[in-house]
Amino acid sequence: MFAVHLRNKLFSIQQIFADSTASLLEIQLLDGATLLRNYKGHIFVGFSSLSETGKERQKFVKKLEEEKSKTVSYLINSCGLSPETAVSASEKVCVGNLRKSNSVLALLEKQGFSRAQIATLVRKRPRILVAKEKTLLPKFEFFQSIGVSKDLLAKIISREPTFFTRSLENQIIPNYNFLKSVLGTDERVAAAMKRTSWIFCDDVNKSLSPNVKVLRELKVPESCIKLLLTHYPEALFEKADEFRASVSKVLEMGFSPLKSMFVLALHAISGDANKVTWARCYQSYSDWGWSEDDIHMAFRKHPNCMLMSQEKISETMDFLVHKMGWNSRTIATCPTVLFFNLKSRIIPRCSVIELLSSRGLITKRLKLSTVLIPSEKSFLERFVVKFEKEIPELPDFYKGKVGVQES
């Protein structure tokens, strides 16, 4: 019974100290348990070890608390983090060497980082504070050597700091060499980098290189590959098998790989985020009565119509269909109109057409494209200047400066 009692006591003591982060303390507890189980003559030794362990644990915990408090204060006072953010960041980094962390902050300031950008960077990557200057500085120098300005680099790093943790020799430079071999100039590499810094995060041999090879096998013009890599690089960083599936889908929809529209369509269906947006747009257009053929027709005419917000689709369709009376499926034949600003282009032009119709100056039903597609100059000449004699205030009405009573 006494042995059982001791075992139960020991188990309770072990539970009390189970949350200790020091592996040494755990080993000492286990040693104490072994002594108690194996020989009753070691009972007092075992409890003595546990007592000493408790004191050591208290010292250890106190030291941890002091270090954490020191780190939190540093993150607030030197890095500009809020108290809540500083506490969260302190879980990922311990600022033990203030001189080292101060040198990192000094380097960032010298490289053009604002206080707000430093705070954002430290919040996202707290361990930047314990990085070695001899590791960071060459990366800054490299990107500046290829024409990336300090301002742009600071903006990119604070926004997406992951790429700056990659090895310069093993990741960044090899990726740059491949990117330049495709794009041709440092300016285009910088443009692609501005779009997403992930072009320096992934191994080009696993995705980018084989995906570019697929496009070249299809005879996609180099100018189109450059377009895709410069403006929509995320599409080319899909996993090779997923990229091939996207290419097959675009081909099945009737896009020619020889045309620039092919890479725009490829971008629209590539990546998890775009696929989610595609599904939402598909549902929105379906809700407005578009058939699958209507949706595919609109996509072929303007691939980005499948990357719009549901709110933009809804408000534009609602005005054109319910206010102006155009058939919703007619809009599928001219999806470009969905991209026009409702307040500055669509409503003013449609208001002019409604006014002219009410005065009998326009007698036939105009096509959607006739009203919204022409340039500003063409629209003014055809529908405003032309009828200024009949309605002198028409120019001001078009600009929204005056109202005109319909006759």
C-alpha positions in Angstrom: 0.0 0.0 0.0 2.8 2.4 0.9 4.5 1.7 -2.5 1.2 2.4 -4.3 0.8 5.6 -2.3 4.3 6.7 -3.2 3.7 5.9 -6.9 0.5 8.0 -6.8 2.3 10.8 -5.1 5.1 10.7 -7.6 2.6 10.7 -10.5 0.9 13.9 -9.1 4.3 15.6 -8.8 5.2 14.7 -12.3 1.9 16.1 -13.5 2.6 19.4 -11.8 5.8 19.8 -13.7 4.6 18.5 -17.0 4.3 21.9 -18.6 8.0 22.6 -18.1 9.8 23.6 -21.4 13.2 22.4 -20.2 14.0 18.8 -21.2 16.6 18.7 -18.5 14.0 19.1 -15.8 11.9 16.3 -17.4 14.9 14.0 -17.3 15.5 14.8 -13.6 11.8 14.0 -12.8 12.1 10.6 -14.6 15.3 9.9 -12.6 13.5 10.6 -9.4 10.6 8.2 -10.5 13.2 5.5 -11.2 14.7 5.9 -7.8 11.4 5.7 -6.0 10.2 2.7 -7.9 13.4 0.6 -7.6 14.6 1.0 -4.1 12.9 2.4 -1.0 16.2 3.5 0.3 16.3 6.2 -2.4 13.0 7.7 -1.3 14.5 10.7 0.3 17.0 11.2 -2.5 14.1 11.1 -5.0 12.2 13.8 -3.1 15.3 15.8 -2.7 15.9 15.7 -6.5 12.3 16.8 -7.0 12.7 19.7 -4.6 15.9 20.9 -6.3 14.2 20.5 -9.7 11.3 22.7 -8.5 13.7 25.4 -7.6 15.6 25.1 -10.9 12.3 25.2 -12.7 11.3 28.4 -10.9 14.6 30.0 -11.8 14.2 28.9 -15.4 10.6 30.1 -15.7 11.6 33.4 -14.1 14.4 33.8 -16.6 12.1 33.0 -19.4 9.6 35.6 -18.2 12.3 38.2 -17.9 13.5 37.5 -21.4 10.0 37.6 -22.8 9.2 40.9 -21.0 12.5 42.3 -22.4 11.6 41.1 -25.9 8.1 42.6 -25.7 9.4 45.9 -24.6 11.9 46.0 -27.4 9.3 45.1 -30.0 7.1 47.9 -28.8 9.7 50.6 -28.2 12.2 49.9 -31.0 10.1 48.2 -33.7 6.8 50.0 -33.4 4.6 47.0 -32.7 1.4 47.3 -30.7 1.4 45.6 -27.2 -0.9 42.8 -28.5 1.2 42.2 -31.6 4.4 42.4 -29.6 3.3 39.7 -27.2 2.3 37.4 -30.2 5.7 38.1 -31.9 7.6 37.4 -28.7 6.5 33.7 -29.0 8.6 33.4 -32.1 11.7 35.3 -31.2 13.8 36.2 -28.2 15.8 39.4 -28.4 18.8 38.4 -26.3 21.5 40.4 -28.0 20.2 44.0 -28.3 23.3 45.1 -30.2 22.6 42.5 -32.9 18.9 43.4 -33.2 19.8 47.1 -33.2 22.2 46.6 -36.1 19.4 44.8 -38.1 17.1 47.8 -37.5 19.8 50.2 -38.5 20.4 48.2 -41.7 16.7 48.3 -42.5 16.5 52.1 -42.0 19.6 52.5 -44.2 17.9 50.5 -46.9 15.0 52.9 -46.9 12.5 51.1 -44.7 10.0 53.4 -43.0 9.1 52.8 -39.3 5.7 51.5 -40.5 7.4 49.1 -42.9 9.8 47.9 -40.2 6.8 47.2 -37.9 5.0 45.3 -40.6 8.1 43.2 -41.4 8.9 42.4 -37.8 5.2 41.5 -37.2 5.3 39.0 -40.1 8.9 37.8 -39.6 10.0 38.4 -36.0 13.1 36.4 -36.5 14.5 39.0 -38.9 15.7 40.7 -35.6 18.2 37.9 -35.0 19.4 37.5 -38.6 23.0 38.2 -39.4 23.8 41.4 -41.2 26.4 39.6 -43.4 23.4 37.4 -44.6 21.0 40.3 -45.2 23.2 42.9 -46.8 24.3 40.9 -49.8 20.6 40.3 -50.7 19.9 44.0 -50.6 22.9 44.6 -52.7 22.0 41.9 -55.2 18.5 43.2 -55.9 19.7 46.8 -56.1 22.3 45.6 -58.7 19.5 44.4 -61.0 17.7 47.7 -60.8 15.2 47.2 -58.0 15.0 50.5 -56.1 15.3 50.7 -52.4 11.7 52.0 -52.1 10.3 49.2 -54.1 12.4 46.6 -52.3 11.3 47.9 -48.9 7.7 47.8 -50.1 8.0 44.2 -51.4 9.9 42.8 -48.4 7.5 44.3 -45.8 4.6 43.0 -47.8 5.9 39.5 -48.6 9.1 38.8 -46.5 9.3 35.1 -47.1 11.5 35.3 -50.2 14.1 37.3 -48.3 14.7 34.3 -46.0 15.8 32.2 -49.0 19.5 31.5 -49.7 21.0 34.0 -52.1 23.4 31.6 -53.7 21.1 28.5 -53.8 17.7 30.0 -54.5 17.5 33.7 -55.3 20.3 34.0 -57.9 19.4 30.7 -59.7 15.8 31.9 -60.0 16.9 35.3 -61.2 19.1 33.7 -63.9 16.1 31.6 -65.2 13.7 34.5 -65.0 16.1 36.8 -67.0 16.7 34.0 -69.6 12.9 34.1 -70.3 12.1 37.8 -69.8 15.3 39.2 -71.3 15.7 42.3 -69.1 16.2 43.2 -65.5 13.3 45.6 -65.8 10.9 42.8 -66.6 12.3 40.7 -63.8 11.6 43.6 -61.4 8.1 44.0 -62.8 7.4 40.3 -62.2 8.8 40.6 -58.7 6.6 43.6 -58.0 3.6 41.5 -58.9 4.7 38.7 -56.5 8.0 37.9 -54.7 7.1 34.2 -54.8 9.1 34.0 -58.0 12.1 33.8 -55.7 10.6 31.4 -53.2 9.9 28.3 -55.2 12.4 26.1 -57.0 12.1 27.0 -60.7 13.1 23.5 -61.7 9.9 22.1 -60.0 7.3 24.3 -61.6 8.4 27.4 -63.6 10.9 25.7 -65.9 8.7 22.7 -66.8 5.6 24.9 -67.2 7.5 27.3 -69.6 8.6 24.2 -71.5 4.9 23.1 -71.9 4.0 26.5 -73.4 6.9 26.4 -75.8 5.9 22.9 -77.0 2.5 24.4 -77.9 4.3 27.1 -79.9 3.0 29.9 -77.6 4.8 33.0 -78.7 7.7 34.2 -76.5 6.0 37.6 -76.2 2.9 35.8 -74.6 5.1 33.8 -72.2 6.8 37.1 -71.2 3.3 38.6 -70.7 2.2 35.8 -68.5 5.4 35.7 -66.4 5.6 39.5 -66.1 2.0 40.2 -65.2 0.6 36.9 -63.9 3.6 34.9 -62.7 1.6 33.0 -60.1 0.0 31.0 -63.0 3.4 29.7 -64.0 4.2 28.6 -60.5 1.5 26.0 -60.3 2.5 22.4 -59.8 3.5 20.9 -63.2 0.6 18.4 -63.3 -1.9 21.1 -62.3 -0.5 23.5 -64.9 -0.9 20.9 -67.6 -4.5 20.3 -66.6 -5.2 24.1 -66.8 -3.6 24.2 -70.2 -5.8 21.3 -71.4 -8.9 23.0 -70.1 -8.1 26.3 -71.9 -7.4 24.4 -75.2 -10.7 22.5 -74.8 -12.5 25.9 -74.6 -11.3 26.8 -78.0 -8.4 29.2 -77.2 -5.5 29.2 -79.7 -2.1 29.0 -78.1 -0.8 31.3 -80.8 -3.0 34.2 -79.4 -2.4 36.4 -76.3 -5.9 35.6 -75.2 -4.7 32.0 -74.5 -2.4 33.1 -71.6 -5.0 35.4 -70.2 -7.4 32.5 -70.1 -4.7 30.4 -68.5 -4.2 32.9 -65.8 -7.9 33.1 -65.1 -8.2 29.4 -64.3 -4.8 28.9 -62.6 -4.2 28.9 -58.9 -6.5 28.0 -56.0 -7.7 31.6 -55.5 -8.6 32.1 -59.1 -10.4 28.8 -59.2 -12.6 29.8 -56.2 -13.3 33.2 -57.9 -14.2 31.4 -61.2 -16.7 29.2 -59.4 -18.3 32.2 -57.7 -18.5 34.1 -61.0 -20.0 31.1 -62.7 -22.7 30.9 -60.1 -23.4 34.7 -60.4 -23.8 34.6 -64.1 -26.0 31.5 -63.9 -28.2 33.3 -61.4 -28.7 36.0 -64.1 -29.9 33.4 -66.6 -26.7 32.7 -68.5 -26.3 29.2 -69.8 -23.0 27.3 -69.8 -22.5 28.3 -73.5 -23.1 32.0 -72.6 -20.5 31.9 -69.8 -17.9 30.2 -72.1 -18.7 32.7 -74.8 -18.1 35.6 -72.5 -15.0 34.0 -71.2 -13.6 33.6 -74.7 -14.3 37.3 -75.4 -12.9 38.6 -72.1 -11.3 35.9 -69.7 -11.1 38.3 -66.8 -14.9 38.4 -66.6 -14.5 35.2 -64.5 -12.3 37.1 -62.0 -14.7 39.8 -61.1 -16.3 40.4 -57.7 -19.8 39.2 -57.2 -20.8 42.7 -56.1 -19.5 44.3 -59.3 -21.3 41.7 -61.4 -24.6 42.1 -59.5 -24.7 45.9 -59.5 -23.8 46.3 -63.2 -26.2 43.5 -64.3 -29.0 44.9 -62.1 -28.7 48.4 -63.7 -28.4 47.2 -67.3 -31.2 44.6 -67.0 -33.7 46.1 -64.6 -33.1 49.8 -65.3 -32.2 49.8 -69.0 -34.1 46.8 -70.1 -31.3 44.9 -71.9 -31.6 41.1 -71.9 -29.0 39.7 -69.4 -27.8 37.1 -72.0 -27.1 40.0 -74.4 -24.4 41.2 -72.0 -22.7 37.8 -72.4 -22.0 38.9 -76.0 -20.2 42.0 -74.8 -18.7 41.2 -71.4 -16.3 44.2 -71.6 -19.2 46.5 -70.4 -19.0 44.7 -67.0 -15.6 46.3 -66.4 -16.8 49.9 -66.9 -17.4 52.1 -63.9 -21.1 52.3 -63.1 -21.1 55.8 -61.8 -18.7 57.5 -64.1 -19.5 55.8 -67.4 -22.5 53.5 -67.5 -25.1 55.6 -65.7 -24.2 59.0 -67.4 -24.3 57.5 -70.9 -27.5 55.6 -70.3 -29.1 58.7 -68.8 -28.3 60.6 -72.0 -29.8 57.9 -74.1 -32.9 57.7 -72.0 -33.3 61.5 -72.3 -32.9 61.5 -76.0 -35.4 58.7 -76.4 -37.9 60.5 -74.2 -37.6 63.6 -76.5 -38.1 61.5 -79.6 -34.6 62.3 -80.8 -33.7 58.6 -80.9 -36.4 56.3 -82.1 -34.7 52.9 -82.4 -33.4 50.6 -79.7 -29.7 50.9 -79.5 -27.3 48.1 -79.0 -25.5 47.8 -75.7 -22.1 48.0 -77.4 -23.2 51.2 -79.3 -23.8 53.0 -76.1 -21.0 51.8 -73.8 -18.1 50.7 -76.0 -17.2 53.9 -78.0 -14.5 56.2 -76.7 -15.5 59.3 -74.7 -14.9 61.5 -77.8 -17.0 59.3 -80.1 -19.9 59.2 -77.6 -19.9 63.0 -77.1 -19.9 63.7 -80.8 -22.7 61.2 -81.5 -25.0 61.7 -78.6 -24.2 65.0 -76.9 -22.8 67.6 -79.3 -25.1 66.4 -82.1 -28.2 67.2 -80.0 -27.0 70.3 -78.2 -29.3 72.6 -80.2 -32.4 70.6 -79.3 -31.3 70.3 -75.6 -28.8 73.1 -74.8 -28.2 71.8 -71.2 -27.3 68.3 -72.5 -23.5 68.6 -71.9 -24.0 69.7 -68.3 -26.7 67.0 -67.9 -24.2 64.4 -69.1 -21.6 65.6 -66.6 -24.2 65.4 -63.8 -24.2 69.1 -63.2 -27.9 69.7 -63.9 -31.1 67.8 -64.2 -33.3 68.0 -67.2 -37.1 67.6 -67.1 -38.3 65.0 -69.5 -41.0 66.2 -71.9 
